[in-house]
Amino acid sequence: MVVIDADGHVEEWAATFSDPYWPSEYADRRPQIVGAGNQAYWLIDSHIVPHPTGRGCMMVGTPTGYGEVKTPFHARKWDADAIESMEMRRPEARLRAMDAEDIDVQVLYPTLFLAYPLTTDPGLGSALCHAYNGWLADVCRQSDRLHFVALVNLDDPAAAAAEVRRAKELGARGVMVLGTAGDRLLDHPSLEPFYAECDRQRLPIAVHVGWACPSLNNLYDQLMPAFVIPFLVPVFMGFTAILTSGVLERYPNLRVGFFECGSQWLHFLIDRIDHRWEYVRDLARRMPVPAPRAECKPSEMLRSGRIYVSCEVEDALLPQAIELLGEDHILFASDMPHGDREPFAARMLRQRRDIPESAKRKILEENARRFYDL
């Protein structure tokens, strides 16, 4: 069995925004790494990322250090991956880390871009995505075991659509977005050009956890709960928007995956969505309220073959998620090299006694091949 990791990560570093990747028109606004004590930060458009304290707090694992000083975040004992692997300075280092965990192929996602907003300037936001995509495409060209999903800036939907076209040319296997487009939902009409281009290019959309919604982020000033509600809930918001808006009916080539929330939320949320979908449809027949925009019942769309969900290998309710969604649409994701992951996750899934062998094979290999067209 070939093990395909549907969601690994890179830790961005100075090379990510270096020449020739960084657009020349923003030469004087290139992101910089700055240090304060033993902590390192990105300085982007006069803003500091990460900011792990205070209102809107969040923490990402990049930058890994400043000069030769490794940050405390990366000095912790369970962070076994070398910096060369985490930052993809030497892809062969990542391949060795993958070998150690029985991973044959990995699809790479960002780390810095799990925070939003990195800038309030849409042009600079698009420049950040442009540089990242070019850098990671070059990294992945060094091994046929490495693939990537591209980034787009939904603050500028026209630029996002153009970047989707470029991503396809660069060899991207999908396009990552967060669960909201800032304080707009993923069914906002302004995003139609983005969906239309993903449909034309047949690139799947990966809705990933992250601090996507400033209105939600700014309710929190403690890191622990900020890692729970504003980090995870936007994916549920994105799931609801996608399944109730008719996006999948308007764009028949779209495939959409929901990443890094585990699989245990599916039953609760789809039950609530179905209930309200039917209730409001009935209400709209009797009162002047808008009917749901999706014609297809959300639970039916969930099982249409176009929705995928990544699991955590320790999910207690994974057998029930497989029963609900079908064993053809659950994805294995390692989250390598992030420090809160379960190491040797593929082995843990293989050792489970409550999952059919056919489902294990599909989760570890076949489903990712289909989702990413590998």
C-alpha positions as CSV (number, residue, x, y, z in Angstrom):
1,M,0.0,0.0,0.0
2,V,1.3,3.5,-0.9
3,V,0.5,5.9,1.9
4,I,-0.5,9.4,0.7
5,D,-0.5,12.2,3.2
6,A,-3.3,14.5,2.1
7,D,-2.2,17.3,4.4
8,G,1.4,17.9,5.4
9,H,2.8,21.4,6.0
10,V,5.8,23.6,5.3
11,E,7.1,26.3,7.6
12,E,7.8,29.4,5.5
13,W,11.2,31.0,5.7
14,A,13.2,33.8,4.0
15,A,13.5,31.9,0.7
16,T,9.7,31.8,0.4
17,F,9.5,35.5,-0.3
18,S,12.9,35.8,-2.0
19,D,13.7,36.7,-5.6
20,P,12.7,35.5,-8.2
21,Y,9.4,34.7,-6.4
22,W,8.6,38.0,-4.9
23,P,6.9,40.4,-7.3
24,S,9.2,43.4,-8.2
25,E,6.4,46.0,-7.8
26,Y,6.4,45.2,-4.1
27,A,10.2,45.1,-3.6
28,D,10.1,47.6,-0.7
29,R,7.4,45.6,1.1
30,R,8.9,42.2,1.2
31,P,8.1,40.3,4.4
32,Q,11.0,40.3,6.9
33,I,12.0,38.1,9.8
34,V,12.7,40.0,13.0
35,G,13.8,38.9,16.5
36,A,12.9,39.9,20.0
37,G,14.8,38.0,22.7
38,N,14.5,34.4,21.7
39,Q,11.3,34.8,19.8
40,A,11.1,35.4,16.0
41,Y,8.3,37.1,14.1
42,W,7.3,38.0,10.5
43,L,7.1,41.7,9.9
44,I,4.5,42.1,7.1
45,D,3.3,45.5,6.1
46,S,4.2,46.9,9.6
47,H,2.2,44.0,11.3
48,I,3.8,41.3,13.5
49,V,2.9,37.6,13.0
50,P,2.4,35.6,15.1
51,H,0.9,37.4,18.2
52,P,0.3,34.8,20.8
53,T,-1.1,37.2,23.5
54,G,-3.8,39.8,23.6
55,R,-7.0,40.3,21.7
56,G,-7.1,38.2,18.5
57,C,-4.2,36.1,19.6
58,M,-2.9,33.3,17.4
59,M,0.2,31.2,17.1
60,V,1.8,29.7,13.9
61,G,5.0,27.8,13.8
62,T,6.9,30.1,11.5
63,P,9.4,31.7,11.5
64,T,11.3,28.9,13.2
65,G,14.1,31.2,14.4
66,Y,16.0,34.4,14.0
67,G,19.6,34.0,12.9
68,E,21.0,30.9,14.7
69,V,18.5,31.2,17.6
70,K,15.7,28.6,17.5
71,T,12.4,29.9,19.0
72,P,11.0,28.2,22.1
73,F,8.1,27.0,19.9
74,H,10.6,24.8,18.0
75,A,12.9,23.9,20.8
76,R,10.3,21.7,22.5
77,K,11.3,18.1,22.8
78,W,8.5,16.5,20.7
79,D,9.5,18.5,17.6
80,A,11.6,15.8,16.0
81,D,11.7,17.2,12.5
82,A,14.9,19.0,11.5
83,I,14.6,22.7,10.4
84,E,15.8,21.6,6.9
85,S,12.7,19.4,6.6
86,M,10.2,21.8,8.3
87,E,11.2,24.7,6.0
88,M,11.9,22.5,3.0
89,R,15.4,24.0,2.8
90,R,16.5,20.5,1.7
91,P,13.6,18.3,0.3
92,E,15.7,15.2,1.0
93,A,15.4,16.0,4.7
94,R,11.6,15.9,4.4
95,L,11.7,12.7,2.5
96,R,13.7,11.1,5.3
97,A,11.1,12.3,7.8
98,M,8.4,10.8,5.6
99,D,10.2,7.5,5.4
100,A,10.5,7.4,9.2
101,E,6.7,7.6,9.4
102,D,5.9,5.3,6.5
103,I,4.6,8.1,4.3
104,D,5.3,7.7,0.6
105,V,3.7,10.8,-0.9
106,Q,2.9,14.1,0.7
107,V,0.7,17.0,-0.3
108,L,2.0,20.2,1.2
109,Y,0.0,23.1,2.8
110,P,1.2,26.4,4.3
111,T,1.6,27.4,8.0
112,L,1.9,31.2,8.0
113,F,-1.2,31.6,5.9
114,L,-3.4,29.9,8.5
115,A,-3.4,33.4,10.1
116,Y,-5.7,36.1,8.6
117,P,-5.2,38.9,7.7
118,L,-1.5,39.0,7.0
119,T,-2.2,42.4,5.4
120,T,-5.1,44.7,4.8
121,D,-3.8,45.6,1.3
122,P,-5.4,43.2,-1.3
123,G,-2.5,43.7,-3.7
124,L,0.1,42.8,-1.2
125,G,-2.0,39.8,-0.1
126,S,-2.0,38.5,-3.7
127,A,1.8,39.1,-3.9
128,L,2.3,36.9,-0.8
129,C,0.3,34.1,-2.4
130,H,2.1,34.5,-5.7
131,A,5.5,34.2,-4.1
132,Y,4.5,31.2,-1.9
133,N,3.1,29.3,-4.9
134,G,6.2,29.9,-7.1
135,W,8.6,28.9,-4.3
136,L,6.7,25.7,-3.3
137,A,6.3,24.7,-6.9
138,D,10.1,24.8,-7.3
139,V,10.5,22.8,-4.1
140,C,8.1,20.1,-5.2
141,R,9.7,19.8,-8.7
142,Q,12.7,18.2,-6.9
143,S,10.8,15.0,-6.0
144,D,7.9,13.2,-7.4
145,R,6.9,12.3,-3.8
146,L,6.0,15.9,-3.1
147,H,3.0,17.9,-4.2
148,F,1.3,21.1,-3.1
149,V,-1.9,23.0,-3.0
150,A,-1.8,26.6,-4.0
151,L,-2.9,29.7,-2.2
152,V,-5.2,32.5,-3.4
153,N,-6.2,35.8,-1.9
154,L,-10.0,35.9,-1.7
155,D,-9.8,39.6,-0.7
156,D,-9.3,40.1,-4.5
157,P,-11.5,37.5,-6.3
158,A,-10.4,38.5,-9.8
159,A,-6.7,38.1,-8.7
160,A,-7.6,34.8,-7.0
161,A,-9.1,33.5,-10.3
162,A,-6.0,34.5,-12.2
163,E,-3.8,32.7,-9.5
164,V,-5.9,29.6,-9.9
165,R,-5.0,29.5,-13.6
166,R,-1.3,30.1,-12.7
167,A,-1.5,27.4,-10.0
168,K,-2.6,24.9,-12.6
169,E,0.3,25.7,-14.8
170,L,2.7,25.4,-11.8
171,G,1.5,21.9,-11.1
172,A,-0.7,22.5,-8.0
173,R,-3.0,19.7,-7.0
174,G,-5.6,21.9,-5.4
175,V,-6.3,25.4,-3.9
176,M,-6.5,26.1,-0.2
177,V,-8.8,28.6,1.4
178,L,-9.8,29.2,5.0
179,G,-13.3,28.6,6.2
180,T,-14.4,32.2,5.6
181,A,-13.1,34.9,3.3
182,G,-12.3,37.2,6.3
183,D,-15.7,38.5,7.5
184,R,-17.4,37.2,4.4
185,L,-18.8,33.7,4.1
186,L,-17.7,31.3,1.4
187,D,-21.0,31.7,-0.4
188,H,-20.5,35.5,-0.9
189,P,-21.4,36.5,-4.5
190,S,-18.1,38.2,-4.9
191,L,-16.4,34.8,-4.9
192,E,-18.1,33.4,-8.0
193,P,-15.1,34.1,-10.3
194,F,-12.9,32.0,-8.0
195,Y,-15.3,29.1,-8.0
196,A,-15.8,29.3,-11.8
197,E,-12.1,29.2,-12.4
198,C,-11.6,26.2,-10.0
199,D,-14.4,24.5,-11.9
200,R,-12.7,25.3,-15.3
201,Q,-9.3,24.1,-14.1
202,R,-10.8,21.1,-12.3
203,L,-8.7,21.9,-9.2
204,P,-10.3,20.8,-5.9
205,I,-10.8,23.3,-3.1
206,A,-9.4,22.5,0.3
207,V,-11.1,24.3,3.2
208,H,-8.5,24.3,6.0
209,V,-8.5,25.3,9.6
210,G,-7.1,28.7,10.5
211,W,-7.9,32.0,12.1
212,A,-10.1,33.1,9.2
213,C,-12.7,35.4,10.6
214,P,-11.5,38.6,12.4
215,S,-14.9,39.1,14.0
216,L,-14.6,35.7,15.7
217,N,-10.8,35.9,16.4
218,N,-11.1,39.2,18.2
219,L,-13.5,37.8,20.8
220,Y,-10.5,35.9,22.3
221,D,-7.4,37.0,24.2
222,Q,-6.3,33.6,25.5
223,L,-4.4,31.2,23.2
224,M,-5.9,27.9,24.4
225,P,-9.5,28.7,23.5
226,A,-8.3,30.6,20.5
227,F,-6.9,27.3,19.2
228,V,-10.4,25.8,19.5
229,I,-13.2,28.1,18.5
230,P,-11.8,30.7,16.0
231,F,-9.3,28.2,14.6
232,L,-11.8,25.3,14.0
233,V,-15.3,26.8,13.7
234,P,-14.6,28.7,10.4
235,V,-14.4,25.3,8.7
236,F,-17.9,24.5,10.0
237,M,-19.0,27.8,8.6
238,G,-17.4,27.0,5.3
239,F,-19.0,23.6,5.2
240,T,-22.4,25.1,5.9
241,A,-21.9,27.8,3.2
242,I,-20.8,25.3,0.5
243,L,-23.6,22.8,1.2
244,T,-26.4,25.3,1.4
245,S,-25.5,27.9,-1.3
246,G,-25.8,25.9,-4.5
247,V,-22.1,26.4,-5.3
248,L,-21.7,22.7,-6.1
249,E,-24.9,22.7,-8.2
250,R,-23.6,25.7,-10.3
251,Y,-20.1,24.3,-10.7
252,P,-20.4,20.5,-11.4
253,N,-16.6,19.9,-11.7
254,L,-15.9,21.1,-8.1
255,R,-14.6,18.8,-5.4
256,V,-14.3,20.3,-1.9
257,G,-12.4,18.9,1.1
258,F,-12.5,20.0,4.7
259,F,-9.2,19.6,6.6
260,E,-7.8,19.2,10.1
261,C,-11.0,19.3,12.1
262,G,-11.2,15.5,12.4
263,S,-14.3,13.7,11.4
264,Q,-16.4,13.6,14.6
265,W,-18.3,16.8,13.9
266,L,-20.0,15.5,10.7
267,H,-23.0,13.8,12.2
268,F,-24.0,16.8,14.4
269,L,-23.6,19.5,11.8
270,I,-25.2,17.7,8.8
271,D,-28.2,16.8,11.0
272,R,-28.7,20.4,12.0
273,I,-28.2,21.7,8.5
274,D,-30.7,19.2,7.1
275,H,-33.2,20.1,9.8
276,R,-33.1,23.8,9.1
277,W,-32.9,23.4,5.3
278,E,-36.2,21.5,5.4
279,Y,-37.8,23.8,7.9
280,V,-36.9,27.0,6.0
281,R,-38.0,25.5,2.6
282,D,-41.4,24.8,4.2
283,L,-41.5,28.2,5.8
284,A,-40.7,29.9,2.5
285,R,-43.9,28.4,0.9
286,R,-46.0,30.3,3.5
287,M,-44.1,33.5,4.3
288,P,-42.0,36.0,2.4
289,V,-38.7,34.6,3.5
290,P,-35.9,33.4,1.1
291,A,-35.9,29.7,0.4
292,P,-32.5,27.9,0.7
293,R,-30.4,28.5,-2.4
294,A,-29.4,24.8,-2.7
295,E,-32.0,22.7,-4.4
296,C,-30.2,19.5,-3.3
297,K,-30.7,18.4,0.3
298,P,-27.4,18.9,2.1
299,S,-27.1,15.3,3.3
300,E,-27.6,14.1,-0.3
301,M,-24.9,16.5,-1.5
302,L,-22.6,15.3,1.3
303,R,-22.9,11.8,-0.3
304,S,-22.6,13.0,-3.9
305,G,-19.0,11.9,-4.2
306,R,-17.7,15.5,-4.3
307,I,-17.2,16.1,-0.6
308,Y,-14.1,14.9,1.3
309,V,-13.1,15.2,4.9
310,S,-9.7,14.5,6.5
311,C,-9.8,12.4,9.7
312,E,-7.6,12.2,12.8
313,V,-6.4,8.6,13.1
314,E,-7.5,8.6,16.7
315,D,-11.1,9.8,16.1
316,A,-13.3,7.6,18.3
317,L,-16.2,8.1,15.9
318,L,-14.3,7.4,12.7
319,P,-16.3,4.2,12.0
320,Q,-19.5,6.2,12.2
321,A,-18.0,9.0,9.9
322,I,-17.1,6.3,7.4
323,E,-20.7,5.0,7.5
324,L,-22.1,8.5,7.0
325,L,-19.8,9.8,4.3
326,G,-18.7,6.5,2.8
327,E,-15.2,5.0,2.9
328,D,-14.4,6.6,-0.4
329,H,-14.3,10.1,0.9
330,I,-12.2,10.1,4.1
331,L,-8.6,11.3,3.8
332,F,-5.5,10.6,5.9
333,A,-3.6,13.7,7.0
334,S,-0.4,13.6,9.1
335,D,-0.1,17.4,9.8
336,M,3.7,17.0,9.7
337,P,5.7,18.8,11.0
338,H,3.4,20.6,13.4
339,G,4.1,19.9,17.0
340,D,0.5,19.0,18.0
341,R,0.2,16.1,15.6
342,E,0.2,12.4,16.3
343,P,3.6,11.0,15.1
344,F,3.5,7.7,13.2
345,A,-0.2,8.3,12.4
346,A,-0.4,6.0,9.4
347,R,0.7,3.1,11.7
348,M,-1.9,4.0,14.2
349,L,-4.7,3.8,11.6
350,R,-3.4,0.4,10.3
351,Q,-3.5,-0.9,13.9
352,R,-7.1,0.0,14.5
353,R,-9.5,-3.0,14.8
354,D,-12.7,-1.2,14.3
355,I,-12.0,0.0,10.7
356,P,-12.4,-2.4,7.7
357,E,-9.2,-3.1,5.8
358,S,-10.9,-1.9,2.7
359,A,-11.5,1.5,4.4
360,K,-7.9,1.7,5.6
361,R,-6.6,1.2,2.1
362,K,-8.9,3.9,0.7
363,I,-8.1,6.4,3.5
364,L,-4.4,5.9,3.2
365,E,-4.1,5.9,-0.6
366,E,-7.0,5.7,-3.0
367,N,-9.1,8.6,-1.8
368,A,-6.3,11.1,-1.9
369,R,-5.4,9.9,-5.5
370,R,-9.0,10.7,-6.5
371,F,-9.3,14.0,-4.7
372,Y,-6.0,15.4,-5.9
373,D,-6.0,13.6,-9.3
374,L,-2.6,12.1,-8.5
